[in-house]
Amino acid sequence: MSGTPRTRRRFRPLVALLGLAMIWTPFLSPADRAEALPDGLALTPPMGFNNWNSTGCAIDEKMIRDTADRIADSGLKEAGYEYVNVDDCWAAEKRDPATGRLTAHPERFPSGIKALADYVHARGLKFGIYTSAGTLTCARTMPGALDHEETDAQTFADWGVDYLKYDNCNNQGRPALERYTKMRDALKRTGRPIVYSLCEWGENKPWEWGADVGHLWRTTGDINDSWSSMLNLFKANAPLAGHAGPGRWNDPDMLEVGNGGMTATEYRSHFSLWSMMAAPLLIGTDLRKASPETFDILGNKDVIAVDQDRLGVQARVLRSAGGHWVLAKPLANGDVAVALFNETGTTATFGTTAKELGLPKRTGYVLRDLWQHRDTETAGTVSAAVPAHATAMFRISADADWWQAPPAADAALLTDAPAEGIPGTLTPAGRAFTATVRTTNHGRAPVLAPRLALAAPEGWRAKALGQDHDPVLTTGQSATARWRLTPPPDTPPGTAEATARLTFRSPGHGRVTRETREVFTVPEPVPTGVSALSDARWAAAGNGYGPVERDMSNGGAKAGDGRTLTVNGKTYLKGLGTHAPTELIFYLGGRCTDLTTDVGVDDERDPRLPGQGTLTAEIWADGTKRADSGLRTWQDPAVSLSADLKGADYLRLVGTTGGDSHMYDRLDWGGPTLRCGT
């Protein structure tokens, strides 16, 4: 069945819930099993908006008012978003000399903060504000709250503030617990219910003490709008599941959905993973400019329901081998939410079972796809062919009405990786490859007359190599079909989409069709002769912070914000500015002989953090490592690497964090020179 989640449930035996409790209770801490903090706030993860990720300091009261209107009018309010939070730069440069209070920035917020809060409240929403547990806020444009906690807390309460984000900049080296507890006490004394967000960046393990101080705590550094950043924060936050629960949430930072640095597939993964981790869902894009696709992701009520489930359990990781993540989250009604996340660059099939999830033994189960918004039935397997960087998300229930849905069977489009670390979706012009379409019946009912088809990208040659299937697929049986695909030799570099299709008949459900799309990339070959690698077009790139830069350092989150490449005083006019963990793939086509380059940690770093900036640089030809810098620190001079590339189709540049954090791991590839034949 499709449409909204099923509300008509038959009697579900108490033993089902007891069974789930027995499976999950050892995993939960006493804090998880508590109903709530004494003040009863944030019983589910806060949802709302914060301007910082999209605008930084470029805010004013009109932007916040427009955002409140957009949330109220677009359906986001009905989906659960309620907080409209103003981040840094909202206040005047100095406190009021007569009262010692903060005042609104006279140009950005001429009407004052109370008037803005009243505007937000009039739309049925709540208002949040920002300051830092230091002498100045992080942008250094306004005073912080250190030693002004009582005054600022009362000011916020008088203005009608409902949410406080309390940052960690310019803290004078004073203990975090002392600073954050002092603001907690000041907020309590105001008598106003204010959700308290500890933005301590995970520096002092706030998950170990935050439940007694605030309602949510940052477990990580700042997010930026990139795949690598999102992935790193997910990996840091996921192991902390035992510390989360109603009124006390792990916070891996705000959402980047819609800001343009990731694909729609990656944004859906971002939203899925944050929801599975019971993370706060704070929109970080400018809703005045957001696309319908962005609203579709942010407004997915099936996924939001998992994040907002009143049981309040953060998903645990069942496994993550090979970058194929399986996460499970028990829900208050006895269902279990499951996320299958593919970190890798190649489509893969993996999953779990009802038994592993702790569900009671049943003949069949209802399996709801939370992105496709449709129900199927399964004999107990939860599996999917998950494309690169994608997440399949399900809700499985031991429902007696399982037979009312068609069997779970999807079309998977699979290709072989040409070498280790090289996605199977990289398809050079003129070069043939095999594409396999496969389906498996995971349902209890049979799949009748299955047919597999492949719609190749326009202009590509598709030669059928045969199909292997029976007219009836019972539980666990599969069908396979293969094609030989060839992009024409004159295919320009870029992307092209193919569609795998499964059709079958299902008793009681008629003809059923399932489709899966896969995006292929035709790479541009590197130039002939001797050239600077920074002048070549890469086939794929991933970077730990901000974009990869050409002929400048990786300055930060925005493109083009770097400086001259400089390693321990040595400068390079040509090169690649990256930030570990990083990976770049170039298509060589077997024409190149070697690459030489200097590598090292860029001098652009924070001098207050001398221990930061450790990494390694590696050069790979197809699946073989050809050069390795070893561990490099910010104190080391650049080291020269030379790699033999003879016969290789692909060059892969890899930067690692050196086994510690990725803070200021700016990896420069200085003067990279590539030699290739015709």
KOLDREN-508671 format. One line per field, with one value per residue (C-alpha): chain; residue number from 1; x, y, z. Coordinates in nm, 3 decimals. Example, Ala and Ser with C-alpha at 12.3 -4.5 7.8 and 13.67 -1.06 7.14 Angstrom:
BEGIN
chaine <- (A,A)
num <- (1,2)
u <- (1.230,1.367)
v <- (-0.450,-0.106)
w <- (0.780,0.714)
This chain:
BEGIN
chaine <- (A,A,A,A,A,A,A,A,A,A,A,A,A,A,A,A,A,A,A,A,A,A,A,A,A,A,A,A,A,A,A,A,A,A,A,A,A,A,A,A,A,A,A,A,A,A,A,A,A,A,A,A,A,A,A,A,A,A,A,A,A,A,A,A,A,A,A,A,A,A,A,A,A,A,A,A,A,A,A,A,A,A,A,A,A,A,A,A,A,A,A,A,A,A,A,A,A,A,A,A,A,A,A,A,A,A,A,A,A,A,A,A,A,A,A,A,A,A,A,A,A,A,A,A,A,A,A,A,A,A,A,A,A,A,A,A,A,A,A,A,A,A,A,A,A,A,A,A,A,A,A,A,A,A,A,A,A,A,A,A,A,A,A,A,A,A,A,A,A,A,A,A,A,A,A,A,A,A,A,A,A,A,A,A,A,A,A,A,A,A,A,A,A,A,A,A,A,A,A,A,A,A,A,A,A,A,A,A,A,A,A,A,A,A,A,A,A,A,A,A,A,A,A,A,A,A,A,A,A,A,A,A,A,A,A,A,A,A,A,A,A,A,A,A,A,A,A,A,A,A,A,A,A,A,A,A,A,A,A,A,A,A,A,A,A,A,A,A,A,A,A,A,A,A,A,A,A,A,A,A,A,A,A,A,A,A,A,A,A,A,A,A,A,A,A,A,A,A,A,A,A,A,A,A,A,A,A,A,A,A,A,A,A,A,A,A,A,A,A,A,A,A,A,A,A,A,A,A,A,A,A,A,A,A,A,A,A,A,A,A,A,A,A,A,A,A,A,A,A,A,A,A,A,A,A,A,A,A,A,A,A,A,A,A,A,A,A,A,A,A,A,A,A,A,A,A,A,A,A,A,A,A,A,A,A,A,A,A,A,A,A,A,A,A,A,A,A,A,A,A,A,A,A,A,A,A,A,A,A,A,A,A,A,A,A,A,A,A,A,A,A,A,A,A,A,A,A,A,A,A,A,A,A,A,A,A,A,A,A,A,A,A,A,A,A,A,A,A,A,A,A,A,A,A,A,A,A,A,A,A,A,A,A,A,A,A,A,A,A,A,A,A,A,A,A,A,A,A,A,A,A,A,A,A,A,A,A,A,A,A,A,A,A,A,A,A,A,A,A,A,A,A,A,A,A,A,A,A,A,A,A,A,A,A,A,A,A,A,A,A,A,A,A,A,A,A,A,A,A,A,A,A,A,A,A,A,A,A,A,A,A,A,A,A,A,A,A,A,A,A,A,A,A,A,A,A,A,A,A,A,A,A,A,A,A,A,A,A,A,A,A,A,A,A,A,A,A,A,A,A,A,A,A,A,A,A,A,A,A,A,A,A,A,A,A,A,A,A,A,A,A,A,A,A,A,A,A,A,A,A,A,A,A,A,A,A,A,A,A,A,A,A,A,A,A,A,A,A,A,A,A,A,A,A,A,A,A,A,A,A,A,A,A,A,A,A,A,A,A,A,A,A,A,A,A,A,A,A,A,A,A,A,A,A,A,A,A,A,A,A,A,A,A,A,A,A,A,A)
num <- (1,2,3,4,5,6,7,8,9,10,11,12,13,14,15,16,17,18,19,20,21,22,23,24,25,26,27,28,29,30,31,32,33,34,35,36,37,38,39,40,41,42,43,44,45,46,47,48,49,50,51,52,53,54,55,56,57,58,59,60,61,62,63,64,65,66,67,68,69,70,71,72,73,74,75,76,77,78,79,80,81,82,83,84,85,86,87,88,89,90,91,92,93,94,95,96,97,98,99,100,101,102,103,104,105,106,107,108,109,110,111,112,113,114,115,116,117,118,119,120,121,122,123,124,125,126,127,128,129,130,131,132,133,134,135,136,137,138,139,140,141,142,143,144,145,146,147,148,149,150,151,152,153,154,155,156,157,158,159,160,161,162,163,164,165,166,167,168,169,170,171,172,173,174,175,176,177,178,179,180,181,182,183,184,185,186,187,188,189,190,191,192,193,194,195,196,197,198,199,200,201,202,203,204,205,206,207,208,209,210,211,212,213,214,215,216,217,218,219,220,221,222,223,224,225,226,227,228,229,230,231,232,233,234,235,236,237,238,239,240,241,242,243,244,245,246,247,248,249,250,251,252,253,254,255,256,257,258,259,260,261,262,263,264,265,266,267,268,269,270,271,272,273,274,275,276,277,278,279,280,281,282,283,284,285,286,287,288,289,290,291,292,293,294,295,296,297,298,299,300,301,302,303,304,305,306,307,308,309,310,311,312,313,314,315,316,317,318,319,320,321,322,323,324,325,326,327,328,329,330,331,332,333,334,335,336,337,338,339,340,341,342,343,344,345,346,347,348,349,350,351,352,353,354,355,356,357,358,359,360,361,362,363,364,365,366,367,368,369,370,371,372,373,374,375,376,377,378,379,380,381,382,383,384,385,386,387,388,389,390,391,392,393,394,395,396,397,398,399,400,401,402,403,404,405,406,407,408,409,410,411,412,413,414,415,416,417,418,419,420,421,422,423,424,425,426,427,428,429,430,431,432,433,434,435,436,437,438,439,440,441,442,443,444,445,446,447,448,449,450,451,452,453,454,455,456,457,458,459,460,461,462,463,464,465,466,467,468,469,470,471,472,473,474,475,476,477,478,479,480,481,482,483,484,485,486,487,488,489,490,491,492,493,494,495,496,497,498,499,500,501,502,503,504,505,506,507,508,509,510,511,512,513,514,515,516,517,518,519,520,521,522,523,524,525,526,527,528,529,530,531,532,533,534,535,536,537,538,539,540,541,542,543,544,545,546,547,548,549,550,551,552,553,554,555,556,557,558,559,560,561,562,563,564,565,566,567,568,569,570,571,572,573,574,575,576,577,578,579,580,581,582,583,584,585,586,587,588,589,590,591,592,593,594,595,596,597,598,599,600,601,602,603,604,605,606,607,608,609,610,611,612,613,614,615,616,617,618,619,620,621,622,623,624,625,626,627,628,629,630,631,632,633,634,635,636,637,638,639,640,641,642,643,644,645,646,647,648,649,650,651,652,653,654,655,656,657,658,659,660,661,662,663,664,665,666,667,668,669,670,671,672,673,674,675,676,677,678)
u <- (0.000,0.115,0.023,0.044,0.177,-0.071,-0.283,-0.516,-0.335,-0.472,-0.400,-0.026,0.064,0.242,0.519,0.634,0.713,0.860,1.085,1.210,1.271,1.479,1.687,1.751,1.762,2.127,2.219,2.040,2.187,1.975,1.946,1.784,1.521,1.428,1.114,1.249,1.452,1.276,1.181,1.007,1.164,1.296,1.131,1.198,1.490,1.434,1.328,1.349,1.577,1.913,2.054,2.429,2.500,2.348,2.405,2.662,2.658,2.458,2.128,1.865,1.521,1.347,1.527,1.416,1.058,1.047,1.177,0.910,0.647,0.793,0.794,0.437,0.305,0.502,0.395,0.718,0.539,0.290,0.585,0.718,0.958,0.895,1.211,1.333,1.684,1.908,2.281,2.585,2.605,2.258,2.377,2.542,2.919,2.897,2.659,2.426,2.649,2.362,2.217,2.496,2.247,2.294,2.107,2.006,2.232,2.085,2.108,2.030,1.757,1.623,1.290,1.463,1.475,1.153,0.954,1.112,1.031,0.671,0.649,0.769,0.534,0.238,0.290,0.268,0.646,0.920,1.218,1.584,1.897,2.274,2.566,2.898,3.041,3.328,3.414,3.321,3.114,3.283,3.242,3.388,3.117,2.935,3.001,2.979,2.806,3.103,3.056,2.728,2.519,2.253,2.201,2.191,1.964,1.712,1.737,1.659,1.366,1.229,1.245,1.053,1.340,1.256,1.593,1.954,2.254,2.557,2.888,3.244,3.461,3.691,3.638,3.961,4.059,3.806,3.655,3.365,3.155,3.186,3.087,2.796,2.657,2.659,2.437,2.211,2.151,2.091,1.833,1.652,1.630,1.443,1.149,1.105,1.125,1.424,1.576,1.950,2.190,2.553,2.769,3.092,3.213,3.266,3.597,3.533,3.307,2.983,2.785,2.927,2.798,2.560,2.241,2.269,2.339,2.147,1.902,2.142,2.515,2.738,2.945,3.152,3.315,3.124,2.964,3.021,2.829,3.032,2.998,3.319,3.219,2.877,3.028,3.294,3.035,2.810,3.098,3.186,2.829,2.704,2.902,2.751,2.402,2.399,2.406,2.094,1.734,1.428,1.546,1.914,2.035,2.362,2.398,2.623,2.543,2.282,2.152,2.312,2.028,1.973,2.292,2.433,2.753,2.610,2.388,2.022,2.117,2.374,2.129,1.876,2.148,2.229,1.864,1.818,2.126,2.046,1.693,1.817,2.058,1.770,1.964,1.812,1.678,1.768,1.732,2.044,1.941,1.781,1.416,1.341,1.549,1.497,1.397,1.094,1.339,1.482,1.134,1.055,1.358,1.306,0.933,0.947,0.707,0.789,1.155,1.075,0.855,1.163,1.362,1.069,0.970,0.876,1.082,1.382,1.643,1.935,2.000,2.281,2.518,2.472,2.765,2.967,3.213,3.331,3.145,2.806,2.630,2.329,2.162,1.860,1.637,1.352,1.030,0.766,0.496,0.721,0.835,1.203,1.349,1.635,1.881,2.106,2.375,2.630,2.939,3.119,3.121,2.962,2.608,2.592,2.323,2.313,2.068,1.950,1.670,1.372,1.547,1.858,1.635,1.471,1.124,0.897,0.883,0.601,0.500,0.538,0.613,0.512,0.809,0.759,1.006,1.032,1.159,0.934,0.638,0.513,0.451,0.563,0.562,0.872,0.933,1.188,1.465,1.531,1.759,1.817,2.055,2.182,2.348,2.671,2.635,2.267,2.059,1.760,1.538,1.263,1.020,0.947,0.656,0.522,0.180,-0.087,-0.202,0.127,-0.052,-0.228,0.095,0.285,0.611,0.934,1.127,1.321,1.538,1.908,2.146,2.500,2.837,3.182,3.445,3.738,3.991,4.006,3.860,3.729,3.348,3.186,2.984,3.292,3.250,3.505,3.375,3.400,3.469,3.213,3.116,2.863,2.554,2.355,1.992,1.894,1.594,1.530,1.189,1.215,0.841,0.634,0.402,0.534,0.655,0.483,0.615,0.908,1.056,1.378,1.460,1.726,1.679,2.028,2.128,2.029,2.269,2.446,2.462,2.293,2.336,2.132,2.344,2.056,1.822,1.820,1.495,1.201,0.839,0.769,1.006,0.936,1.086,1.460,1.475,1.642,1.627,1.917,1.964,2.281,2.357,2.673,2.667,2.893,2.898,2.992,3.356,3.252,3.047,3.135,3.242,2.951,2.679,2.413,2.129,2.018,1.703,1.660,1.301,1.129,0.768,0.580,0.234,0.136,-0.179,-0.428,-0.215,-0.209,0.087,0.368,0.652,0.973,1.245,1.595,1.806,2.184,2.395,2.707,2.998,3.195,3.532,3.751,4.099,4.395,4.595,4.873,5.237,5.377,5.117,5.028,4.780,4.587,4.500,4.336,3.971,3.917,3.658,3.558,3.659,3.589,3.732,3.728,3.648,3.529,3.605,3.930,4.108,4.321,4.648,4.559,4.525,4.202,4.105,3.769,3.413,3.371,3.524,3.812,3.890,4.243,4.589,4.913,5.010,5.279,5.438,5.677,5.762,5.803,5.549,5.396,5.220,5.064,4.901,4.595,4.472,4.288,4.184,4.211,4.039,4.048,4.038,4.072,4.037,4.172,4.116,4.448,4.334,4.665,4.853,5.062,5.406,5.453,5.350,5.584,5.465,5.561,5.321,5.283,5.065,4.979,5.095,4.739,4.635,4.544,4.868,4.685,4.653,5.012,4.913,4.682,4.776,4.889,4.824,4.953,4.951,4.924,4.935,4.752,4.759,4.442,4.443,4.812,4.971,5.271,5.385,5.329,5.450,5.433,5.309,5.356,5.294,5.263,5.628,5.765,5.898,5.741,5.842,5.871,5.681,5.718,5.474,5.498,5.168,5.253,4.951,4.712,4.362,4.307,4.516,4.394,4.529,4.444,4.498,4.434,4.411,4.709,4.497,4.385,4.133,4.106,4.153,4.364,4.473,4.517,4.710,4.892,4.996,5.262,5.379,5.219,5.359,5.197,5.363,5.140,5.165,4.913)
v <- (0.000,0.354,0.689,0.785,0.542,0.276,0.371,0.071,-0.188,-0.513,-0.618,-0.646,-0.890,-0.745,-0.999,-0.809,-0.498,-0.700,-0.879,-0.553,-0.419,-0.724,-0.687,-0.314,-0.257,-0.366,-0.107,0.177,0.372,0.475,0.819,0.663,0.489,0.805,0.975,1.327,1.594,1.760,2.066,1.856,2.043,1.890,1.553,1.497,1.647,2.018,2.105,2.443,2.682,2.852,3.103,3.046,2.775,2.977,3.341,3.371,3.729,3.850,3.861,4.116,4.116,4.097,3.773,3.619,3.740,3.607,3.273,3.253,3.322,3.055,2.792,2.876,2.879,2.599,2.299,2.284,2.398,2.112,1.876,1.970,2.260,2.517,2.712,3.014,3.075,3.376,3.297,3.525,3.898,4.004,4.240,4.579,4.589,4.700,4.655,4.931,5.139,5.214,4.865,4.633,4.458,4.342,4.546,4.466,4.570,4.909,4.848,4.478,4.467,4.821,4.702,4.516,4.151,4.146,4.272,3.999,3.731,3.857,3.830,3.470,3.381,3.531,3.264,2.983,2.934,2.973,3.205,3.121,3.327,3.286,3.390,3.246,3.134,3.377,3.743,3.768,3.553,3.349,3.615,3.871,4.121,4.128,4.064,3.713,3.617,3.517,3.679,3.833,3.517,3.652,3.973,3.800,3.516,3.763,3.977,3.675,3.579,3.934,3.926,3.597,3.372,3.000,2.852,2.947,2.826,2.881,2.872,2.817,3.092,3.331,3.140,3.258,2.900,2.862,2.515,2.431,2.269,2.579,2.815,2.611,2.531,2.896,2.983,2.687,2.821,3.172,3.047,2.850,3.154,3.349,3.110,3.097,2.758,2.791,2.499,2.511,2.402,2.352,2.433,2.308,2.122,1.795,1.919,1.807,1.508,1.692,1.371,1.257,1.557,1.746,1.575,1.761,2.094,2.132,1.966,1.904,1.925,1.946,1.632,1.761,2.061,2.271,2.112,2.248,2.184,1.889,1.513,1.456,1.694,1.537,1.188,1.274,1.421,1.119,0.885,1.092,1.108,0.755,0.578,0.804,0.654,0.542,0.902,1.027,1.019,1.238,1.583,1.503,1.480,1.434,1.716,1.663,2.019,2.173,2.060,2.163,2.031,2.266,2.472,2.330,2.153,1.801,1.608,1.541,1.179,1.295,1.539,1.257,1.055,1.355,1.391,1.016,0.972,1.274,1.139,0.791,0.945,1.136,1.454,1.802,1.895,2.261,2.376,2.557,2.676,3.003,2.902,3.208,3.050,2.679,2.450,2.218,1.927,2.080,2.121,1.760,1.636,1.861,1.790,1.408,1.324,0.952,1.026,1.305,1.063,0.846,1.142,1.259,0.917,0.959,0.660,0.882,0.617,0.704,0.437,0.193,0.072,-0.298,-0.306,-0.085,-0.320,-0.197,0.132,-0.042,0.084,-0.081,0.124,0.027,0.242,0.096,0.299,0.357,0.142,-0.164,-0.097,-0.065,0.195,0.075,0.277,0.115,0.371,0.321,0.531,0.397,0.508,0.190,0.050,-0.238,-0.474,-0.533,-0.541,-0.706,-0.931,-0.906,-1.152,-0.936,-0.636,-0.814,-0.832,-1.125,-1.420,-1.380,-1.525,-1.183,-0.821,-0.486,-0.296,0.074,0.254,0.600,0.774,0.598,0.620,0.273,-0.051,-0.398,-0.727,-0.923,-1.267,-1.105,-0.967,-0.593,-0.544,-0.300,-0.224,0.111,0.347,0.531,0.779,0.690,0.573,0.341,0.393,0.162,0.102,-0.265,-0.386,-0.722,-0.645,-0.912,-0.734,-0.794,-0.983,-0.663,-0.533,-0.670,-0.858,-0.667,-0.694,-0.414,-0.370,-0.326,-0.190,-0.314,-0.258,-0.387,-0.146,-0.126,-0.108,-0.063,0.273,0.345,0.362,0.128,0.425,0.584,0.489,0.627,0.716,0.428,0.166,-0.114,-0.248,-0.495,-0.374,-0.625,-0.585,-0.813,-0.866,-1.091,-1.170,-1.093,-1.128,-1.420,-1.415,-1.519,-1.285,-1.393,-1.346,-1.119,-0.913,-0.712,-0.426,-0.159,0.184,0.299,0.666,0.827,0.740,0.462,0.114,-0.156,-0.522,-0.779,-1.065,-1.274,-1.320,-1.589,-1.634,-1.862,-1.769,-1.768,-1.635,-1.770,-1.629,-1.576,-1.653,-1.408,-1.308,-1.159,-0.993,-0.853,-0.592,-0.470,-0.089,0.132,0.513,0.632,0.732,1.094,1.114,1.443,1.439,1.459,1.248,1.023,0.832,0.472,0.311,-0.050,-0.174,-0.474,-0.564,-0.857,-0.972,-1.011,-1.194,-0.935,-0.641,-0.677,-0.555,-0.406,-0.193,-0.099,0.130,0.223,0.496,0.505,0.804,0.728,0.968,0.991,1.130,1.373,1.232,1.424,1.633,1.484,1.581,1.741,1.936,2.063,1.825,2.123,2.208,1.867,1.794,1.531,1.258,1.254,1.442,1.433,1.675,1.691,2.062,2.291,2.230,2.117,2.430,2.477,2.669,2.789,2.641,2.504,2.812,2.711,2.618,2.852,2.811,3.043,3.149,3.004,3.161,3.082,2.719,2.732,2.443,2.545,2.863,2.710,2.843,2.690,2.880,2.557,2.277,2.140,2.263,1.986,1.904,1.554,1.321,1.374,1.174,1.283,1.055,1.138,0.934,0.850,0.596,0.406,0.695,0.838,0.750,0.928,1.199,1.405,1.639,1.791,1.732,1.875,2.059,2.410,2.698,2.832,2.718,2.853,2.935,2.884,2.512,2.391,2.025,2.035,1.954,1.592,1.388,1.146,1.172,0.871,0.823,0.523,0.388,0.182,-0.046,-0.017,0.235,0.388,0.653,0.738,1.045,0.888,1.101,1.474,1.749,2.126,2.154,1.939,2.069,1.952,1.606,1.506,1.205,1.029,0.767,0.525,0.540,0.320,0.131,0.269,0.382,0.585,0.805,0.842,1.102,1.018,1.224,1.081,1.256,1.070,0.886,1.188,1.467,1.646,1.992,2.208,1.904,2.118,1.899,2.076,1.899,2.147,2.166,1.834,1.747,1.478,1.319,1.151,1.026,1.070)
w <- (0.000,-0.069,0.080,0.446,0.710,0.812,1.109,1.115,1.323,1.454,1.810,1.857,2.137,2.437,2.391,2.080,2.279,2.563,2.316,2.173,2.522,2.611,2.294,2.329,2.707,2.749,2.487,2.666,2.954,3.255,3.098,2.789,3.000,3.186,3.062,3.049,3.219,3.514,3.309,3.042,2.748,2.424,2.480,2.110,1.916,1.843,1.489,1.326,1.139,1.195,0.946,0.993,0.733,0.450,0.543,0.822,0.945,0.642,0.830,0.917,1.070,0.732,0.649,0.980,0.936,0.580,0.705,0.974,0.709,0.482,0.755,0.852,0.495,0.324,0.530,0.730,1.044,1.009,0.955,1.299,1.248,1.521,1.615,1.417,1.548,1.489,1.501,1.549,1.460,1.576,1.854,1.871,1.913,2.276,2.566,2.680,2.913,3.149,3.195,3.081,2.856,2.499,2.242,1.886,1.600,1.500,1.123,1.097,1.362,1.400,1.544,1.827,1.923,2.127,1.828,1.616,1.873,1.888,1.509,1.517,1.804,1.617,1.350,1.603,1.606,1.868,1.870,1.934,1.980,2.001,2.217,2.330,2.663,2.611,2.604,2.235,2.003,1.731,1.462,1.707,1.614,1.950,2.320,2.460,2.782,2.998,3.340,3.216,3.241,3.479,3.282,2.944,3.055,3.196,2.883,2.667,2.888,2.878,2.499,2.481,2.371,2.361,2.257,2.330,2.130,2.354,2.164,2.288,2.135,2.322,2.646,2.814,2.888,3.167,3.225,2.998,3.269,3.485,3.203,3.071,3.414,3.510,3.213,3.290,3.640,3.510,3.259,3.529,3.754,3.486,3.517,3.139,2.963,2.727,2.539,2.607,2.329,2.433,2.131,2.291,1.975,2.166,2.304,2.662,2.592,2.677,2.620,2.956,3.153,2.926,3.045,3.375,3.206,2.879,2.644,2.355,2.305,2.003,1.966,1.673,1.515,1.262,0.959,0.610,0.291,0.163,0.149,0.347,0.625,0.663,0.661,0.922,1.158,1.117,1.204,1.511,1.641,1.565,1.842,2.111,2.092,2.454,2.578,2.398,2.514,2.576,2.681,2.615,2.256,2.074,1.820,1.512,1.398,1.173,0.834,0.506,0.288,-0.005,0.016,-0.309,-0.205,-0.222,-0.459,-0.390,-0.313,-0.057,0.100,0.142,0.316,0.536,0.637,0.685,0.903,1.122,1.173,1.260,1.513,1.678,1.601,1.612,1.267,1.220,0.860,0.744,0.398,0.294,0.263,0.051,-0.227,-0.158,-0.447,-0.445,-0.415,-0.097,0.050,-0.042,0.152,0.454,0.461,0.445,0.728,0.720,0.792,1.040,1.237,1.298,1.431,1.646,1.782,2.148,2.263,2.198,2.117,1.890,1.628,1.688,1.419,1.349,1.106,0.873,0.700,0.361,0.397,0.396,0.707,0.870,1.145,1.354,1.574,1.787,1.784,2.048,1.881,1.849,1.491,1.405,1.167,0.949,0.741,0.481,0.402,0.124,0.193,-0.113,-0.476,-0.617,-0.584,-0.336,-0.203,0.174,0.463,0.783,0.913,1.144,1.376,1.404,1.471,1.764,1.613,1.709,1.472,1.220,0.885,0.725,0.807,0.664,0.525,0.454,0.229,0.386,0.072,-0.179,0.065,-0.015,0.173,0.076,0.263,0.357,0.499,0.731,0.510,0.492,0.192,-0.091,-0.374,-0.247,-0.499,-0.420,-0.131,-0.097,0.198,0.184,0.486,0.607,0.888,0.958,1.169,1.280,1.133,1.091,0.773,0.591,0.315,0.202,0.045,-0.259,-0.200,-0.152,-0.479,-0.646,-0.954,-0.880,-1.144,-1.076,-1.243,-1.153,-1.021,-1.269,-0.982,-0.606,-0.510,-0.860,-0.891,-1.140,-1.266,-1.425,-1.793,-2.045,-2.389,-2.638,-2.371,-2.321,-1.979,-1.837,-1.653,-1.451,-1.346,-1.059,-0.836,-0.537,-0.391,-0.020,0.026,0.150,-0.152,-0.496,-0.769,-1.091,-1.447,-1.359,-1.642,-1.621,-1.857,-1.894,-2.052,-2.153,-2.173,-2.501,-2.782,-2.592,-2.741,-2.531,-2.628,-2.432,-2.300,-2.170,-1.875,-1.610,-1.417,-1.351,-1.427,-1.052,-0.785,-0.440,-0.120,-0.161,-0.535,-0.774,-1.140,-1.336,-1.674,-1.832,-2.096,-2.263,-2.256,-2.466,-2.466,-2.819,-2.869,-2.922,-2.601,-2.430,-2.063,-1.824,-1.666,-1.813,-1.650,-1.703,-1.563,-1.449,-1.448,-1.291,-1.369,-1.219,-1.120,-0.758,-0.643,-0.528,-0.646,-1.023,-1.223,-1.014,-1.154,-0.976,-1.118,-1.011,-1.170,-1.188,-1.293,-1.496,-1.545,-1.868,-1.755,-1.945,-2.021,-1.882,-2.135,-2.348,-2.303,-1.989,-1.791,-1.445,-1.285,-1.152,-1.514,-1.568,-1.500,-1.231,-1.273,-0.906,-0.593,-0.221,0.035,0.413,0.433,0.157,-0.213,-0.373,-0.498,-0.810,-0.766,-0.417,-0.069,0.074,0.267,0.408,0.325,0.026,-0.319,-0.405,-0.047,-0.031,-0.054,-0.233,-0.171,0.099,0.291,0.569,0.383,0.036,-0.213,-0.526,-0.802,-0.938,-0.744,-0.570,-0.233,-0.049,0.305,0.448,0.426,0.052,-0.270,-0.633,-0.934,-1.280,-1.598,-1.765,-2.026,-2.007,-2.174,-1.889,-1.755,-1.423,-1.177,-0.960,-0.686,-0.353,-0.064,0.284,0.534,0.419,0.637,0.652,0.998,1.342,1.528,1.858,1.778,1.729,1.765,1.463,1.104,1.063,0.750,0.489,0.109,-0.123,-0.500,-0.649,-1.005,-1.053,-0.746,-0.658,-0.425,-0.602,-0.350,0.017,0.205,0.548,0.837,0.780,1.037,1.014,1.121,0.837,0.505,0.181,0.063,-0.303,-0.438,-0.772,-0.899,-1.192,-1.385,-1.685,-1.815,-1.555,-1.647,-1.331,-1.102,-0.746,-0.501,-0.140,0.175,0.523,0.860,0.996,1.250,1.455,1.399,1.065,1.218,0.982,0.779,0.467,0.224,-0.059,-0.377,-0.486,-0.849,-0.957,-1.301,-1.516,-1.819,-2.076,-2.434,-2.712)
